[in-house]
Amino acid sequence: MSDLPYPEHLRTLVEEYLEGLRFGAGGPMDRLGEAMRYSLLAGGKRIRPVLTLATVESLGRPLPPALPTAAALELIHTYSLIHDDLPAIDNDDLRRGKPTCHVVFGEDVAILAGDGLFAEAFSLILERQEGSAGLKVAILAEIARATGVGGVVGGQYIDITSSDAGIVDLRQMHALKTGRLIEAAVVCGGLLGGLNGDSLRPYRAFAAELGVLFQIVDDILDVTGSDQQLGKTPGKDSQAGKATYVTQFGLRRARELADEARVRTEVCLPRLSGRITGLRAVTAYVAGRES
């Protein structure tokens, strides 16, 4: 499984679609649109939209109609990164190997750039996503749940308000902060592929384990990686006294937990429908990534 190449054909589709997006009609909003695109087009493996497309692909559906939803998930992920990096939260100066949005454009513009990307994500689905009104509502509901108090925002709140790393439920925190958007990416792919109800359960289970795997590896890389590898400042979480799998269990046990999470994720894969090569490849990348 580790030899599977990352599905670059899916990432390329996402990159081309994102490159074509423009925000604002010019005039006084030009600088805001520039800030939004600066962070959005900074690169990366585009794991969340790639998961959406890989799920659609596995179900035998055409990929281009799924691009608005896939892109919307990347807009939301980018918004969360911009806000995470702000001085009031993680105070990071580097993201994806480039100065963070607030460093380049100022904290005020960065806040608005994140807000703008979040709103534009919903507009993409409402205005460009093909399909019935029911399908769009189901996609929007999934994403809204994944990004609110029961998702990214709630997980981030736990992260920044937990002063005692020893009492934090890491799985709960990261299931919200990281895992729910990964789950939404897979589930939205399932919805676009014609699934609903109980047929989505194995996809949710797979995505939940993949989210745990992603976060454990991320915590390990925060300790072992360099800024050149990671594209961001390493060691920030441990220096800030934040709860991570490494600070709570130690590096050796964290690596064991990563292996256990990888096995659980791989066990979930055969329960999914269709040709799941792309989903296997993303899982392999997440398990073995160095950045």
Secondary structure, 3 states (H helix, E strand, C coil): CCCCCCCHHHHHHHHHHHHCCCCCCCHHHHHHHHHHHHHHCCCCCCHHHHHHHHHHHHCCCCCHHHHHHHHHHHHHHHHHHHHHCCCCCCCCCEECCEECHHHHHCHHHHHHHHHHHHHHHHHHHHHHCCCCHHHHHHHHHHHHHHHCCCCHHHHHHHHHHCCCHHHCCHHHHHHHHHHHHHHHHHHHHHHHCCCCHHHHHHHHHHHHHHHHHHHHHHHHHHHHCCHHHHCCCCCHHHHCCCCCHHHHHCHHHHHHHHHHHHHHHHHHHHHCCCCCHHHHHHHHHHHHCCC
